[in-house]
Amino acid sequence: MVFYLPLLRQTGKDYLIMLKSITLVFISFFAANSVNLSDVDAKELSWATLADVEYKDVYLEELDAWFWQPEFGDAVKEYSGEQVYITGYMVPVDVSTDYFVLSRYPFAQCFFCGNAGPESVVDLRMKKEGRKFKQDERLTFTGKLRLNETDVYELNYILEEAIENK
């Protein structure tokens, strides 16, 4: 309530100036932490497009294990290196290290817990530290898509410089 007391003492022109200033502060805060889709020249990336991938079994001697190596189809390759936006469910994998994943499905059905494949998740590499995300929030992010065919320690799809859209 203390925040509003100075507003009660203001009248006329001074009141309008103060109200505009407060509004600009809020607008600046939210604009700095999100992006409007109409302001970005980005292509929509669908989960169906990300499903254009096949896997072959590859044995890695140094790990003494078999892994699925992705072979991306032409449809998904068209988006490689492009500015894209995609909508999915937030999976905060490790909040302490800002490791977030966007999933096609809610957490209970996603790649980590359910029966979905690795093509149903995207690693979000945030452009800057953002807000605290809740599990299963349905959100849209914009960023540059990178395809990962070789590094078994990373997901197949990585959205670099990811920013939450509003």
VEXGU-222388 format. One record per residue: residue in one letter; x, y, z of N, C-alpha, C in turn. Coordinates in nm, 2 decimals. Layout:
N
<residuo A | nX X | nY Y | nZ Z | caX X | caY Y | caZ Z | cX X | cY Y | cZ Z> $
...
# end
This chain:
166
<residuo M | nX 0.08 | nY -0.12 | nZ 0.00 | caX 0.00 | caY 0.00 | caZ 0.00 | cX 0.09 | cY 0.13 | cZ 0.00> $
<residuo V | nX 0.21 | nY 0.12 | nZ 0.06 | caX 0.30 | caY 0.23 | caZ 0.06 | cX 0.33 | cY 0.28 | cZ -0.08> $
<residuo F | nX 0.34 | nY 0.19 | nZ -0.18 | caX 0.37 | caY 0.23 | caZ -0.31 | cX 0.26 | cY 0.32 | cZ -0.37> $
<residuo Y | nX 0.14 | nY 0.31 | nZ -0.33 | caX 0.03 | caY 0.39 | caZ -0.39 | cX 0.01 | cY 0.52 | cZ -0.32> $
<residuo L | nX 0.06 | nY 0.54 | nZ -0.19 | caX 0.04 | caY 0.66 | caZ -0.12 | cX 0.08 | cY 0.79 | cZ -0.19> $
<residuo P | nX 0.20 | nY 0.79 | nZ -0.26 | caX 0.24 | caY 0.91 | caZ -0.33 | cX 0.14 | cY 0.94 | cZ -0.44> $
<residuo L | nX 0.08 | nY 0.84 | nZ -0.50 | caX -0.01 | caY 0.87 | caZ -0.61 | cX -0.13 | cY 0.94 | cZ -0.56> $
<residuo L | nX -0.17 | nY 0.91 | nZ -0.44 | caX -0.29 | caY 0.97 | caZ -0.38 | cX -0.27 | cY 1.12 | cZ -0.36> $
<residuo R | nX -0.15 | nY 1.16 | nZ -0.34 | caX -0.12 | caY 1.31 | caZ -0.31 | cX -0.10 | cY 1.38 | cZ -0.44> $
<residuo Q | nX -0.09 | nY 1.31 | nZ -0.56 | caX -0.07 | caY 1.38 | caZ -0.68 | cX -0.20 | cY 1.42 | cZ -0.74> $
<residuo T | nX -0.20 | nY 1.53 | nZ -0.81 | caX -0.33 | caY 1.57 | caZ -0.88 | cX -0.30 | cY 1.62 | cZ -1.02> $
<residuo G | nX -0.40 | nY 1.62 | nZ -1.10 | caX -0.39 | caY 1.68 | caZ -1.24 | cX -0.27 | cY 1.63 | cZ -1.32> $
<residuo K | nX -0.19 | nY 1.72 | nZ -1.37 | caX -0.08 | caY 1.70 | caZ -1.46 | cX 0.03 | cY 1.61 | cZ -1.39> $
<residuo D | nX 0.06 | nY 1.64 | nZ -1.27 | caX 0.16 | caY 1.56 | caZ -1.20 | cX 0.12 | cY 1.42 | cZ -1.18> $
<residuo Y | nX 0.00 | nY 1.39 | nZ -1.16 | caX -0.05 | caY 1.26 | caZ -1.14 | cX -0.03 | cY 1.18 | cZ -1.28> $
<residuo L | nX -0.07 | nY 1.24 | nZ -1.39 | caX -0.05 | caY 1.18 | caZ -1.52 | cX 0.09 | cY 1.15 | cZ -1.55> $
<residuo I | nX 0.18 | nY 1.24 | nZ -1.52 | caX 0.32 | caY 1.22 | caZ -1.55 | cX 0.37 | cY 1.10 | cZ -1.46> $
<residuo M | nX 0.34 | nY 1.10 | nZ -1.34 | caX 0.38 | caY 0.99 | caZ -1.25 | cX 0.32 | cY 0.85 | cZ -1.30> $
<residuo L | nX 0.20 | nY 0.85 | nZ -1.34 | caX 0.14 | caY 0.73 | caZ -1.39 | cX 0.20 | cY 0.68 | cZ -1.52> $
<residuo K | nX 0.24 | nY 0.77 | nZ -1.61 | caX 0.31 | caY 0.74 | caZ -1.73 | cX 0.45 | cY 0.68 | cZ -1.70> $
<residuo S | nX 0.51 | nY 0.74 | nZ -1.60 | caX 0.65 | caY 0.69 | caZ -1.56 | cX 0.64 | cY 0.55 | cZ -1.51> $
<residuo I | nX 0.55 | nY 0.52 | nZ -1.42 | caX 0.53 | caY 0.39 | caZ -1.37 | cX 0.50 | cY 0.29 | cZ -1.48> $
<residuo T | nX 0.41 | nY 0.32 | nZ -1.57 | caX 0.38 | caY 0.24 | caZ -1.68 | cX 0.50 | cY 0.21 | cZ -1.77> $
<residuo L | nX 0.58 | nY 0.31 | nZ -1.80 | caX 0.70 | caY 0.29 | caZ -1.88 | cX 0.80 | cY 0.19 | cZ -1.81> $
<residuo V | nX 0.81 | nY 0.20 | nZ -1.68 | caX 0.90 | caY 0.11 | caZ -1.60 | cX 0.86 | cY -0.03 | cZ -1.62> $
<residuo F | nX 0.73 | nY -0.06 | nZ -1.60 | caX 0.67 | caY -0.19 | caZ -1.62 | cX 0.69 | cY -0.24 | cZ -1.76> $
<residuo I | nX 0.66 | nY -0.16 | nZ -1.86 | caX 0.67 | caY -0.20 | caZ -2.00 | cX 0.82 | cY -0.23 | cZ -2.03> $
<residuo S | nX 0.91 | nY -0.15 | nZ -1.98 | caX 1.05 | caY -0.17 | caZ -2.01 | cX 1.10 | cY -0.31 | cZ -1.95> $
<residuo F | nX 1.05 | nY -0.33 | nZ -1.83 | caX 1.09 | caY -0.46 | caZ -1.76 | cX 1.05 | cY -0.58 | cZ -1.84> $
<residuo F | nX 0.92 | nY -0.58 | nZ -1.88 | caX 0.87 | caY -0.70 | caZ -1.95 | cX 0.93 | cY -0.71 | cZ -2.09> $
<residuo A | nX 0.95 | nY -0.60 | nZ -2.15 | caX 1.01 | caY -0.60 | caZ -2.29 | cX 1.15 | cY -0.65 | cZ -2.29> $
<residuo A | nX 1.22 | nY -0.63 | nZ -2.18 | caX 1.36 | caY -0.67 | caZ -2.18 | cX 1.37 | cY -0.82 | cZ -2.15> $
<residuo N | nX 1.27 | nY -0.88 | nZ -2.10 | caX 1.27 | caY -1.02 | caZ -2.06 | cX 1.19 | cY -1.11 | cZ -2.15> $
<residuo S | nX 1.13 | nY -1.06 | nZ -2.26 | caX 1.05 | caY -1.14 | caZ -2.35 | cX 1.06 | cY -1.08 | cZ -2.49> $
<residuo V | nX 1.00 | nY -1.15 | nZ -2.58 | caX 1.00 | caY -1.10 | caZ -2.72 | cX 0.85 | cY -1.12 | cZ -2.77> $
<residuo N | nX 0.81 | nY -1.03 | nZ -2.85 | caX 0.68 | caY -1.04 | caZ -2.92 | cX 0.70 | cY -1.10 | cZ -3.05> $
<residuo L | nX 0.62 | nY -1.20 | nZ -3.09 | caX 0.64 | caY -1.27 | caZ -3.22 | cX 0.63 | cY -1.18 | cZ -3.34> $
<residuo S | nX 0.55 | nY -1.07 | nZ -3.32 | caX 0.54 | caY -0.98 | caZ -3.44 | cX 0.66 | cY -0.89 | cZ -3.46> $
<residuo D | nX 0.75 | nY -0.89 | nZ -3.36 | caX 0.87 | caY -0.81 | caZ -3.37 | cX 0.99 | cY -0.89 | cZ -3.42> $
<residuo V | nX 0.98 | nY -1.02 | nZ -3.44 | caX 1.09 | caY -1.11 | caZ -3.48 | cX 1.06 | cY -1.17 | cZ -3.62> $
<residuo D | nX 1.16 | nY -1.18 | nZ -3.70 | caX 1.15 | caY -1.25 | caZ -3.83 | cX 1.19 | cY -1.39 | cZ -3.81> $
<residuo A | nX 1.10 | nY -1.47 | nZ -3.76 | caX 1.13 | caY -1.61 | caZ -3.72 | cX 1.03 | cY -1.70 | cZ -3.79> $
<residuo K | nX 1.07 | nY -1.82 | nZ -3.82 | caX 0.98 | caY -1.92 | caZ -3.88 | cX 0.92 | cY -2.01 | cZ -3.77> $
<residuo E | nX 0.80 | nY -2.04 | nZ -3.79 | caX 0.74 | caY -2.14 | caZ -3.70 | cX 0.79 | cY -2.28 | cZ -3.72> $
<residuo L | nX 0.84 | nY -2.34 | nZ -3.61 | caX 0.89 | caY -2.47 | caZ -3.62 | cX 0.79 | cY -2.56 | cZ -3.54> $
<residuo S | nX 0.74 | nY -2.67 | nZ -3.62 | caX 0.64 | caY -2.76 | caZ -3.56 | cX 0.71 | cY -2.88 | cZ -3.51> $
<residuo W | nX 0.64 | nY -2.95 | nZ -3.42 | caX 0.69 | caY -3.08 | caZ -3.36 | cX 0.69 | cY -3.18 | cZ -3.47> $
<residuo A | nX 0.59 | nY -3.17 | nZ -3.56 | caX 0.59 | caY -3.26 | caZ -3.68 | cX 0.71 | cY -3.25 | cZ -3.76> $
<residuo T | nX 0.76 | nY -3.13 | nZ -3.78 | caX 0.88 | caY -3.11 | caZ -3.86 | cX 1.00 | cY -3.18 | cZ -3.79> $
<residuo L | nX 1.01 | nY -3.16 | nZ -3.66 | caX 1.12 | caY -3.22 | caZ -3.58 | cX 1.12 | cY -3.37 | cZ -3.58> $
<residuo A | nX 1.00 | nY -3.43 | nZ -3.61 | caX 0.99 | caY -3.57 | caZ -3.62 | cX 1.05 | cY -3.63 | cZ -3.75> $
<residuo D | nX 1.10 | nY -3.54 | nZ -3.84 | caX 1.16 | caY -3.59 | caZ -3.96 | cX 1.31 | cY -3.62 | cZ -3.93> $
<residuo V | nX 1.32 | nY -3.73 | nZ -3.86 | caX 1.45 | caY -3.78 | caZ -3.82 | cX 1.45 | cY -3.93 | cZ -3.81> $
<residuo E | nX 1.55 | nY -4.00 | nZ -3.85 | caX 1.57 | caY -4.14 | caZ -3.82 | cX 1.69 | cY -4.16 | cZ -3.74> $
<residuo Y | nX 1.70 | nY -4.28 | nZ -3.68 | caX 1.82 | caY -4.31 | caZ -3.59 | cX 1.89 | cY -4.44 | cZ -3.63> $
<residuo K | nX 2.02 | nY -4.43 | nZ -3.62 | caX 2.09 | caY -4.56 | caZ -3.64 | cX 2.17 | cY -4.59 | cZ -3.51> $
<residuo D | nX 2.18 | nY -4.71 | nZ -3.48 | caX 2.26 | caY -4.75 | caZ -3.36 | cX 2.41 | cY -4.74 | cZ -3.39> $
<residuo V | nX 2.47 | nY -4.67 | nZ -3.30 | caX 2.62 | caY -4.64 | caZ -3.31 | cX 2.68 | cY -4.68 | cZ -3.17> $
<residuo Y | nX 2.79 | nY -4.76 | nZ -3.18 | caX 2.86 | caY -4.80 | caZ -3.06 | cX 2.98 | cY -4.70 | cZ -3.04> $
<residuo L | nX 2.99 | nY -4.65 | nZ -2.92 | caX 3.10 | caY -4.56 | caZ -2.88 | cX 3.19 | cY -4.64 | cZ -2.78> $
<residuo E | nX 3.31 | nY -4.67 | nZ -2.83 | caX 3.40 | caY -4.75 | caZ -2.75 | cX 3.44 | cY -4.68 | cZ -2.62> $
<residuo E | nX 3.46 | nY -4.54 | nZ -2.62 | caX 3.51 | caY -4.47 | caZ -2.50 | cX 3.40 | cY -4.48 | cZ -2.39> $
<residuo L | nX 3.28 | nY -4.50 | nZ -2.43 | caX 3.17 | caY -4.51 | caZ -2.33 | cX 3.12 | cY -4.65 | cZ -2.31> $
<residuo D | nX 3.17 | nY -4.74 | nZ -2.40 | caX 3.13 | caY -4.88 | caZ -2.40 | cX 2.97 | cY -4.89 | cZ -2.40> $
<residuo A | nX 2.91 | nY -4.82 | nZ -2.49 | caX 2.77 | caY -4.82 | caZ -2.50 | cX 2.72 | cY -4.79 | cZ -2.64> $
<residuo W | nX 2.59 | nY -4.83 | nZ -2.66 | caX 2.53 | caY -4.80 | caZ -2.79 | cX 2.44 | cY -4.68 | cZ -2.77> $
<residuo F | nX 2.44 | nY -4.60 | nZ -2.88 | caX 2.36 | caY -4.48 | caZ -2.88 | cX 2.28 | cY -4.46 | cZ -3.01> $
<residuo W | nX 2.17 | nY -4.39 | nZ -3.01 | caX 2.10 | caY -4.35 | caZ -3.13 | cX 2.17 | cY -4.23 | cZ -3.19> $
<residuo Q | nX 2.22 | nY -4.24 | nZ -3.31 | caX 2.27 | caY -4.13 | caZ -3.38 | cX 2.16 | cY -4.08 | cZ -3.48> $
<residuo P | nX 2.13 | nY -3.95 | nZ -3.47 | caX 2.02 | caY -3.90 | caZ -3.56 | cX 2.07 | cY -3.87 | cZ -3.70> $
<residuo E | nX 1.98 | nY -3.90 | nZ -3.79 | caX 2.00 | caY -3.87 | caZ -3.93 | cX 1.88 | cY -3.78 | cZ -3.97> $
<residuo F | nX 1.90 | nY -3.65 | nZ -3.98 | caX 1.80 | caY -3.55 | caZ -4.00 | cX 1.75 | cY -3.55 | cZ -4.14> $
<residuo G | nX 1.61 | nY -3.55 | nZ -4.15 | caX 1.55 | caY -3.54 | caZ -4.29 | cX 1.56 | cY -3.40 | cZ -4.34> $
<residuo D | nX 1.53 | nY -3.39 | nZ -4.47 | caX 1.54 | caY -3.26 | caZ -4.54 | cX 1.45 | cY -3.15 | cZ -4.48> $
<residuo A | nX 1.33 | nY -3.19 | nZ -4.43 | caX 1.24 | caY -3.09 | caZ -4.38 | cX 1.30 | cY -3.02 | cZ -4.25> $
<residuo V | nX 1.36 | nY -3.10 | nZ -4.17 | caX 1.42 | caY -3.04 | caZ -4.05 | cX 1.55 | cY -2.96 | cZ -4.08> $
<residuo K | nX 1.62 | nY -3.01 | nZ -4.18 | caX 1.75 | caY -2.95 | caZ -4.22 | cX 1.73 | cY -2.81 | cZ -4.27> $
<residuo E | nX 1.61 | nY -2.78 | nZ -4.33 | caX 1.57 | caY -2.65 | caZ -4.37 | cX 1.58 | cY -2.54 | cZ -4.26> $
<residuo Y | nX 1.55 | nY -2.59 | nZ -4.14 | caX 1.55 | caY -2.49 | caZ -4.03 | cX 1.68 | cY -2.48 | cZ -3.96> $
<residuo S | nX 1.78 | nY -2.56 | nZ -3.99 | caX 1.91 | caY -2.55 | caZ -3.92 | cX 1.97 | cY -2.42 | cZ -3.94> $
<residuo G | nX 2.01 | nY -2.36 | nZ -3.83 | caX 2.08 | caY -2.23 | caZ -3.83 | cX 1.98 | cY -2.11 | cZ -3.85> $
<residuo E | nX 1.85 | nY -2.14 | nZ -3.86 | caX 1.75 | caY -2.04 | caZ -3.88 | cX 1.69 | cY -1.99 | cZ -3.74> $
<residuo Q | nX 1.64 | nY -1.87 | nZ -3.75 | caX 1.57 | caY -1.81 | caZ -3.63 | cX 1.42 | cY -1.87 | cZ -3.64> $
<residuo V | nX 1.39 | nY -1.94 | nZ -3.53 | caX 1.26 | caY -2.01 | caZ -3.53 | cX 1.19 | cY -1.99 | cZ -3.40> $
<residuo Y | nX 1.06 | nY -2.02 | nZ -3.40 | caX 0.99 | caY -2.02 | caZ -3.27 | cX 0.91 | cY -2.15 | cZ -3.26> $
<residuo I | nX 0.89 | nY -2.20 | nZ -3.14 | caX 0.83 | caY -2.33 | caZ -3.11 | cX 0.75 | cY -2.32 | cZ -2.98> $
<residuo T | nX 0.64 | nY -2.39 | nZ -2.97 | caX 0.56 | caY -2.39 | caZ -2.85 | cX 0.56 | cY -2.53 | cZ -2.79> $
<residuo G | nX 0.58 | nY -2.54 | nZ -2.66 | caX 0.58 | caY -2.67 | caZ -2.60 | cX 0.56 | cY -2.66 | cZ -2.45> $
<residuo Y | nX 0.59 | nY -2.76 | nZ -2.37 | caX 0.58 | caY -2.77 | caZ -2.23 | cX 0.72 | cY -2.76 | cZ -2.16> $
<residuo M | nX 0.73 | nY -2.67 | nZ -2.06 | caX 0.85 | caY -2.65 | caZ -2.00 | cX 0.89 | cY -2.77 | cZ -1.90> $
<residuo V | nX 1.01 | nY -2.81 | nZ -1.92 | caX 1.07 | caY -2.91 | caZ -1.83 | cX 1.20 | cY -2.85 | cZ -1.77> $
<residuo P | nX 1.19 | nY -2.80 | nZ -1.64 | caX 1.31 | caY -2.75 | caZ -1.58 | cX 1.39 | cY -2.87 | cZ -1.53> $
<residuo V | nX 1.49 | nY -2.91 | nZ -1.61 | caX 1.57 | caY -3.02 | caZ -1.57 | cX 1.67 | cY -3.00 | cZ -1.46> $
<residuo D | nX 1.74 | nY -2.88 | nZ -1.46 | caX 1.83 | caY -2.85 | caZ -1.35 | cX 1.82 | cY -2.69 | cZ -1.34> $
<residuo V | nX 1.74 | nY -2.65 | nZ -1.25 | caX 1.72 | caY -2.50 | caZ -1.23 | cX 1.85 | cY -2.43 | cZ -1.19> $
<residuo S | nX 1.94 | nY -2.50 | nZ -1.10 | caX 2.06 | caY -2.44 | caZ -1.05 | cX 2.16 | cY -2.41 | cZ -1.16> $
<residuo T | nX 2.15 | nY -2.48 | nZ -1.27 | caX 2.24 | caY -2.46 | caZ -1.39 | cX 2.17 | cY -2.40 | cZ -1.51> $
<residuo D | nX 2.05 | nY -2.36 | nZ -1.49 | caX 1.96 | caY -2.30 | caZ -1.60 | cX 1.95 | cY -2.40 | cZ -1.71> $
<residuo Y | nX 1.93 | nY -2.52 | nZ -1.68 | caX 1.91 | caY -2.62 | caZ -1.79 | cX 1.76 | cY -2.65 | cZ -1.80> $
<residuo F | nX 1.71 | nY -2.60 | nZ -1.91 | caX 1.57 | caY -2.61 | caZ -1.94 | cX 1.54 | cY -2.68 | cZ -2.07> $
<residuo V | nX 1.44 | nY -2.76 | nZ -2.08 | caX 1.40 | caY -2.83 | caZ -2.20 | cX 1.26 | cY -2.80 | cZ -2.23> $
<residuo L | nX 1.23 | nY -2.78 | nZ -2.36 | caX 1.09 | caY -2.76 | caZ -2.41 | cX 1.05 | cY -2.90 | cZ -2.47> $
<residuo S | nX 0.94 | nY -2.95 | nZ -2.42 | caX 0.89 | caY -3.08 | caZ -2.47 | cX 0.76 | cY -3.07 | cZ -2.55> $
<residuo R | nX 0.74 | nY -3.15 | nZ -2.64 | caX 0.62 | caY -3.16 | caZ -2.71 | cX 0.50 | cY -3.20 | cZ -2.62> $
<residuo Y | nX 0.53 | nY -3.28 | nZ -2.52 | caX 0.43 | caY -3.34 | caZ -2.43 | cX 0.46 | cY -3.29 | cZ -2.29> $
<residuo P | nX 0.35 | nY -3.29 | nZ -2.20 | caX 0.38 | caY -3.26 | caZ -2.06 | cX 0.48 | cY -3.36 | cZ -2.00> $
<residuo F | nX 0.53 | nY -3.33 | nZ -1.88 | caX 0.64 | caY -3.40 | caZ -1.82 | cX 0.61 | cY -3.55 | cZ -1.81> $
<residuo A | nX 0.49 | nY -3.59 | nZ -1.77 | caX 0.46 | caY -3.73 | caZ -1.75 | cX 0.47 | cY -3.81 | cZ -1.88> $
<residuo Q | nX 0.46 | nY -3.74 | nZ -1.99 | caX 0.46 | caY -3.81 | caZ -2.12 | cX 0.59 | cY -3.78 | cZ -2.20> $
<residuo C | nX 0.68 | nY -3.70 | nZ -2.15 | caX 0.79 | caY -3.65 | caZ -2.23 | cX 0.90 | cY -3.76 | cZ -2.24> $
<residuo F | nX 1.00 | nY -3.73 | nZ -2.32 | caX 1.11 | caY -3.82 | caZ -2.35 | cX 1.18 | cY -3.88 | cZ -2.22> $
<residuo F | nX 1.19 | nY -3.79 | nZ -2.12 | caX 1.26 | caY -3.83 | caZ -1.99 | cX 1.18 | cY -3.93 | cZ -1.91> $
<residuo C | nX 1.05 | nY -3.92 | nZ -1.91 | caX 0.96 | caY -4.01 | caZ -1.82 | cX 0.87 | cY -4.09 | cZ -1.90> $
<residuo G | nX 0.82 | nY -4.05 | nZ -2.01 | caX 0.72 | caY -4.13 | caZ -2.09 | cX 0.78 | cY -4.21 | cZ -2.20> $
<residuo N | nX 0.70 | nY -4.23 | nZ -2.30 | caX 0.74 | caY -4.31 | caZ -2.41 | cX 0.78 | cY -4.23 | cZ -2.54> $
<residuo A | nX 0.79 | nY -4.10 | nZ -2.53 | caX 0.82 | caY -4.02 | caZ -2.64 | cX 0.97 | cY -4.04 | cZ -2.68> $
<residuo G | nX 1.00 | nY -4.00 | nZ -2.81 | caX 1.14 | caY -4.01 | caZ -2.86 | cX 1.22 | cY -3.89 | cZ -2.84> $
<residuo P | nX 1.35 | nY -3.89 | nZ -2.87 | caX 1.44 | caY -3.78 | caZ -2.85 | cX 1.40 | cY -3.66 | cZ -2.94> $
<residuo E | nX 1.32 | nY -3.68 | nZ -3.04 | caX 1.28 | caY -3.57 | caZ -3.13 | cX 1.17 | cY -3.49 | cZ -3.07> $
<residuo S | nX 1.12 | nY -3.53 | nZ -2.95 | caX 1.01 | caY -3.45 | caZ -2.89 | cX 1.06 | cY -3.36 | cZ -2.78> $
<residuo V | nX 1.19 | nY -3.33 | nZ -2.77 | caX 1.24 | caY -3.23 | caZ -2.68 | cX 1.35 | cY -3.14 | cZ -2.75> $
<residuo V | nX 1.35 | nY -3.02 | nZ -2.70 | caX 1.45 | caY -2.92 | caZ -2.75 | cX 1.52 | cY -2.86 | cZ -2.63> $
<residuo D | nX 1.65 | nY -2.86 | nZ -2.63 | caX 1.74 | caY -2.80 | caZ -2.53 | cX 1.73 | cY -2.65 | cZ -2.55> $
<residuo L | nX 1.69 | nY -2.58 | nZ -2.44 | caX 1.68 | caY -2.43 | caZ -2.44 | cX 1.80 | cY -2.37 | cZ -2.39> $
<residuo R | nX 1.88 | nY -2.30 | nZ -2.47 | caX 2.00 | caY -2.23 | caZ -2.42 | cX 1.96 | cY -2.08 | cZ -2.42> $
<residuo M | nX 1.92 | nY -2.04 | nZ -2.30 | caX 1.87 | caY -1.90 | caZ -2.28 | cX 1.97 | cY -1.79 | cZ -2.31> $
<residuo K | nX 1.92 | nY -1.69 | nZ -2.38 | caX 2.00 | caY -1.58 | caZ -2.41 | cX 2.05 | cY -1.51 | cZ -2.29> $
<residuo K | nX 1.96 | nY -1.50 | nZ -2.19 | caX 1.99 | caY -1.44 | caZ -2.06 | cX 1.91 | cY -1.50 | cZ -1.95> $
<residuo E | nX 1.95 | nY -1.49 | nZ -1.83 | caX 1.88 | caY -1.55 | caZ -1.72 | cX 1.74 | cY -1.49 | cZ -1.72> $
<residuo G | nX 1.64 | nY -1.57 | nZ -1.71 | caX 1.50 | caY -1.53 | caZ -1.71 | cX 1.43 | cY -1.56 | cZ -1.58> $
<residuo R | nX 1.30 | nY -1.57 | nZ -1.59 | caX 1.22 | caY -1.59 | caZ -1.47 | cX 1.23 | cY -1.74 | cZ -1.43> $
<residuo K | nX 1.17 | nY -1.77 | nZ -1.32 | caX 1.16 | caY -1.91 | caZ -1.28 | cX 1.04 | cY -1.97 | cZ -1.35> $
<residuo F | nX 1.07 | nY -2.08 | nZ -1.42 | caX 0.96 | caY -2.15 | caZ -1.49 | cX 0.90 | cY -2.26 | cZ -1.41> $
<residuo K | nX 0.78 | nY -2.29 | nZ -1.43 | caX 0.71 | caY -2.40 | caZ -1.37 | cX 0.70 | cY -2.52 | cZ -1.46> $
<residuo Q | nX 0.71 | nY -2.63 | nZ -1.41 | caX 0.70 | caY -2.75 | caZ -1.49 | cX 0.56 | cY -2.76 | cZ -1.56> $
<residuo D | nX 0.56 | nY -2.80 | nZ -1.68 | caX 0.45 | caY -2.81 | caZ -1.77 | cX 0.38 | cY -2.68 | cZ -1.81> $
<residuo E | nX 0.45 | nY -2.57 | nZ -1.79 | caX 0.39 | caY -2.44 | caZ -1.84 | cX 0.40 | cY -2.45 | cZ -1.99> $
<residuo R | nX 0.29 | nY -2.42 | nZ -2.06 | caX 0.29 | caY -2.42 | caZ -2.21 | cX 0.34 | cY -2.28 | cZ -2.25> $
<residuo L | nX 0.46 | nY -2.28 | nZ -2.32 | caX 0.52 | caY -2.16 | caZ -2.36 | cX 0.58 | cY -2.17 | cZ -2.50> $
<residuo T | nX 0.61 | nY -2.05 | nZ -2.55 | caX 0.67 | caY -2.04 | caZ -2.69 | cX 0.80 | cY -1.97 | cZ -2.67> $
<residuo F | nX 0.90 | nY -2.02 | nZ -2.74 | caX 1.04 | caY -1.96 | caZ -2.74 | cX 1.09 | cY -1.94 | cZ -2.88> $
<residuo T | nX 1.16 | nY -1.83 | nZ -2.89 | caX 1.23 | caY -1.80 | caZ -3.02 | cX 1.38 | cY -1.81 | cZ -3.00> $
<residuo G | nX 1.45 | nY -1.86 | nZ -3.10 | caX 1.59 | caY -1.87 | caZ -3.10 | cX 1.65 | cY -1.93 | cZ -3.23> $
<residuo K | nX 1.77 | nY -1.96 | nZ -3.23 | caX 1.84 | caY -2.01 | caZ -3.35 | cX 1.85 | cY -2.16 | cZ -3.33> $
<residuo L | nX 1.80 | nY -2.24 | nZ -3.42 | caX 1.80 | caY -2.39 | caZ -3.41 | cX 1.93 | cY -2.44 | cZ -3.46> $
<residuo R | nX 1.99 | nY -2.53 | nZ -3.37 | caX 2.11 | caY -2.60 | caZ -3.40 | cX 2.08 | cY -2.75 | cZ -3.40> $
<residuo L | nX 2.12 | nY -2.82 | nZ -3.50 | caX 2.10 | caY -2.97 | caZ -3.50 | cX 2.23 | cY -3.04 | cZ -3.45> $
<residuo N | nX 2.21 | nY -3.13 | nZ -3.36 | caX 2.32 | caY -3.20 | caZ -3.31 | cX 2.32 | cY -3.35 | cZ -3.35> $
<residuo E | nX 2.42 | nY -3.39 | nZ -3.43 | caX 2.42 | caY -3.52 | caZ -3.48 | cX 2.53 | cY -3.61 | cZ -3.41> $
<residuo T | nX 2.62 | nY -3.55 | nZ -3.34 | caX 2.74 | caY -3.62 | caZ -3.29 | cX 2.76 | cY -3.62 | cZ -3.14> $
<residuo D | nX 2.72 | nY -3.52 | nZ -3.07 | caX 2.76 | caY -3.51 | caZ -2.93 | cX 2.65 | cY -3.58 | cZ -2.84> $
<residuo V | nX 2.69 | nY -3.70 | nZ -2.79 | caX 2.59 | caY -3.78 | caZ -2.71 | cX 2.55 | cY -3.72 | cZ -2.58> $
<residuo Y | nX 2.62 | nY -3.61 | nZ -2.54 | caX 2.60 | caY -3.55 | caZ -2.41 | cX 2.50 | cY -3.44 | cZ -2.43> $
<residuo E | nX 2.45 | nY -3.41 | nZ -2.55 | caX 2.35 | caY -3.30 | caZ -2.57 | cX 2.23 | cY -3.36 | cZ -2.64> $
<residuo L | nX 2.12 | nY -3.29 | nZ -2.64 | caX 2.00 | caY -3.33 | caZ -2.71 | cX 2.02 | cY -3.31 | cZ -2.86> $
<residuo N | nX 1.93 | nY -3.37 | nZ -2.94 | caX 1.94 | caY -3.36 | caZ -3.09 | cX 1.91 | cY -3.22 | cZ -3.13> $
<residuo Y | nX 1.82 | nY -3.15 | nZ -3.07 | caX 1.78 | caY -3.02 | caZ -3.11 | cX 1.81 | cY -2.92 | cZ -3.00> $
<residuo I | nX 1.88 | nY -2.81 | nZ -3.04 | caX 1.92 | caY -2.71 | caZ -2.94 | cX 1.87 | cY -2.57 | cZ -2.99> $
<residuo L | nX 1.80 | nY -2.50 | nZ -2.91 | caX 1.75 | caY -2.36 | caZ -2.94 | cX 1.85 | cY -2.26 | cZ -2.87> $
<residuo E | nX 1.94 | nY -2.21 | nZ -2.95 | caX 2.04 | caY -2.11 | caZ -2.89 | cX 1.98 | cY -1.97 | cZ -2.88> $
<residuo E | nX 2.03 | nY -1.90 | nZ -2.78 | caX 1.98 | caY -1.76 | caZ -2.75 | cX 1.83 | cY -1.76 | cZ -2.75> $
<residuo A | nX 1.78 | nY -1.86 | nZ -2.68 | caX 1.63 | caY -1.87 | caZ -2.66 | cX 1.58 | cY -1.76 | cZ -2.57> $
<residuo I | nX 1.46 | nY -1.70 | nZ -2.62 | caX 1.39 | caY -1.60 | caZ -2.55 | cX 1.24 | cY -1.64 | cZ -2.54> $
<residuo E | nX 1.18 | nY -1.63 | nZ -2.42 | caX 1.04 | caY -1.66 | caZ -2.41 | cX 0.96 | cY -1.55 | cZ -2.48> $
<residuo N | nX 0.86 | nY -1.60 | nZ -2.56 | caX 0.77 | caY -1.51 | caZ -2.63 | cX 0.65 | cY -1.47 | cZ -2.54> $
<residuo K | nX 0.60 | nY -1.36 | nZ -2.56 | caX 0.48 | caY -1.32 | caZ -2.49 | cX 0.36 | cY -1.30 | cZ -2.58> $
# end
